[in-house]
Amino acid sequence: MARVLVLFAHPALEKSRVHSRLVEAVPEHPALTFHDLYELYPRLDIDVRRQQELLVAHDVVVFQFPFYWYSTPPMLKQWQDLVLEHGWAYGSEGTALRDKALLCAISTGGRAQTYGPGGYNRFSVRQLLAPIEQTARLCGMRFLPPWLVSGTHRMGLSEIDGAARRYRQLLLGLIDGRAEADAVGEDAESLNPLSDAWPAEAPA
């Protein structure tokens, strides 16, 4: 059983239909820790040592966030800048995160077909995550294909509830080992085909 840390970053959760429901669907499980970074650090005064302790104590790290200009909200960038210190997370003596896994759980306002060579956004979400992927690899982590909720601007309540159930299943799959990268291939565009095929659990 893997220990999973969800680092959630949404600067306007009170306005979010999708992420508020995803957060509600996060399972209560002894192997899962959920951290709302904006709630914990409203002034961006991140407790670096506490965050490093949490990273050491978990096997899988999930960045949950809405795509902001093809990147993360500022809190998550601040977190990376401060927490992933040289000599701790990377460098010749920075081995604290080696062999852990990193996954991005992302919502996009645009539909899936708008991301890619023939789409409005030109690049796939996986391609746009290259800086995070390289950060993970620099730290000796395994970068798992992202899990995506696309087209959120047009989603109805039933679609949002369906995404929430699938997110719950994803997190449980990370805990019990179903979501290993080799199940879809490390270069896959997303984990969605894998997690969508899992048997449905009762609604969260």
C-alpha positions in Angstrom: 0.0 0.0 0.0 1.4 3.4 -1.1 1.1 6.5 1.0 -0.3 9.4 -1.1 0.0 13.1 -0.5 -2.3 15.4 -2.3 -1.1 19.0 -2.6 -4.1 21.0 -3.7 -3.7 24.6 -5.1 -6.7 26.6 -6.2 -6.7 30.4 -5.5 -10.5 30.7 -5.8 -12.0 27.5 -4.6 -15.2 29.2 -3.6 -15.8 29.9 -7.3 -15.0 26.5 -8.6 -17.7 24.0 -9.5 -15.3 21.3 -10.4 -12.5 21.3 -7.9 -14.9 21.8 -5.0 -16.5 18.6 -6.0 -13.2 16.8 -6.6 -12.1 17.8 -3.1 -15.3 16.4 -1.6 -14.6 13.1 -3.4 -11.1 12.7 -1.9 -11.4 9.5 0.2 -10.8 9.4 3.9 -8.0 6.8 4.1 -5.2 6.3 6.6 -2.7 6.2 3.7 -3.8 9.5 2.2 -3.0 13.1 3.3 -4.8 16.0 1.7 -3.2 19.5 2.0 -5.0 22.7 0.8 -2.0 25.0 0.2 -4.0 28.2 -0.2 -5.9 27.5 3.0 -2.8 26.6 5.0 -0.6 29.5 3.7 -2.8 32.4 2.7 0.2 34.7 2.7 2.4 32.3 0.8 4.5 31.8 3.9 5.1 28.1 3.3 6.5 26.0 6.1 9.3 24.5 4.2 10.4 22.0 6.9 6.9 20.7 7.4 6.3 20.2 3.7 9.6 18.4 3.4 8.6 16.1 6.3 5.3 15.3 4.5 7.2 14.5 1.3 9.5 12.1 3.1 6.5 10.4 4.8 4.7 9.6 1.5 5.4 7.5 -1.6 3.2 9.3 -4.2 2.7 13.1 -4.5 -0.3 14.5 -6.4 -0.4 18.1 -7.5 -4.1 18.9 -7.9 -4.7 22.2 -9.6 -6.5 24.1 -12.4 -4.4 24.8 -15.4 -3.4 28.5 -15.2 -1.9 29.9 -18.5 -0.6 26.4 -19.3 1.0 26.1 -15.9 0.3 26.0 -12.1 -1.3 28.6 -9.9 1.3 30.8 -8.2 1.2 29.0 -4.9 2.3 25.7 -6.4 5.2 27.4 -8.1 6.1 29.1 -4.8 6.0 25.7 -3.2 8.4 24.2 -5.7 10.8 27.2 -5.5 11.0 26.9 -1.7 10.5 23.3 -0.8 12.6 21.5 -3.4 15.9 22.8 -2.0 19.3 22.0 -3.5 21.1 19.4 -1.4 17.8 18.0 -0.2 15.6 17.4 -3.3 18.3 17.4 -5.9 22.1 17.8 -6.3 24.8 15.2 -5.4 23.5 14.9 -1.9 19.8 15.7 -2.6 18.2 12.3 -2.5 15.2 12.8 -0.2 12.6 12.2 -3.0 14.4 9.5 -5.0 12.0 6.8 -6.3 8.9 8.6 -5.2 6.2 9.2 -7.8 4.6 12.5 -8.9 1.3 12.9 -10.7 -0.6 16.0 -11.8 -4.4 16.0 -11.5 -5.5 18.9 -13.6 -8.6 20.6 -14.8 -8.7 22.6 -18.1 -11.5 24.9 -19.3 -10.7 23.9 -22.8 -11.9 20.6 -24.2 -9.5 17.7 -24.7 -9.4 18.1 -28.5 -8.1 21.7 -28.1 -4.8 20.3 -26.8 -2.5 18.8 -29.3 -0.9 19.6 -32.7 -4.2 20.1 -34.4 -5.9 22.0 -31.6 -6.3 25.6 -30.6 -3.6 25.2 -27.8 -1.1 23.5 -30.2 0.5 21.4 -27.5 -0.8 18.5 -25.4 -1.2 19.0 -21.7 1.5 16.4 -21.2 3.9 18.5 -23.3 3.0 21.7 -21.4 3.8 19.9 -18.2 7.4 19.4 -19.3 8.9 21.8 -16.7 7.2 19.8 -13.9 8.2 16.5 -15.4 11.8 17.6 -15.7 11.7 18.9 -12.1 10.5 15.5 -11.0 13.2 13.7 -12.9 15.9 16.1 -11.5 14.7 15.0 -8.1 14.9 11.3 -8.9 11.1 10.9 -9.0 9.0 8.9 -11.4 6.7 11.2 -13.3 3.3 9.6 -13.9 1.1 10.6 -16.9 -1.3 13.3 -15.8 -5.0 12.8 -14.9 -7.2 15.3 -16.6 -10.7 16.8 -16.3 -11.2 18.7 -19.6 -13.8 21.1 -20.9 -14.9 22.2 -17.4 -16.6 25.4 -18.7 -19.3 23.3 -20.4 -19.6 20.5 -17.8 -23.0 19.8 -16.3 -23.5 18.6 -12.8 -23.8 14.9 -13.7 -20.5 15.2 -15.6 -18.8 16.9 -12.7 -20.1 14.1 -10.4 -18.7 11.5 -12.8 -15.3 13.2 -12.8 -15.4 13.3 -9.0 -16.1 9.6 -8.8 -13.2 8.9 -11.2 -10.9 11.1 -9.2 -11.7 9.1 -6.1 -11.0 5.9 -7.9 -7.7 7.4 -9.1 -6.6 8.2 -5.6 -7.6 4.7 -4.4 -5.7 3.3 -7.3 -2.6 5.1 -6.3 -2.9 3.8 -2.8 -3.4 0.1 -3.9 -0.9 0.2 -6.8 -3.3 0.0 -9.7 -2.0 3.3 -11.2 1.6 2.3 -11.9 2.9 4.1 -14.9 3.8 1.0 -16.8 0.1 0.1 -16.9 -0.3 2.8 -19.6 3.3 3.5 -20.5 5.4 6.3 -19.1 5.0 8.4 -22.2 1.2 8.2 -22.3 -0.7 11.5 -22.6 -2.8 10.8 -19.5 -3.8 8.2 -17.0 -7.5 8.7 -17.9 -7.9 5.6 -20.1 -6.6 3.5 -17.3 -8.6 5.0 -14.4 -11.8 5.2 -16.5 -11.6 1.5 -17.1 -11.6 0.6 -13.4 -14.9 -0.8 -11.9 -17.1 2.0 -10.6 -17.3 2.4 -6.8 -20.4 3.7 -5.1 -20.7 7.5 -5.4 -18.5 9.5 -3.0 
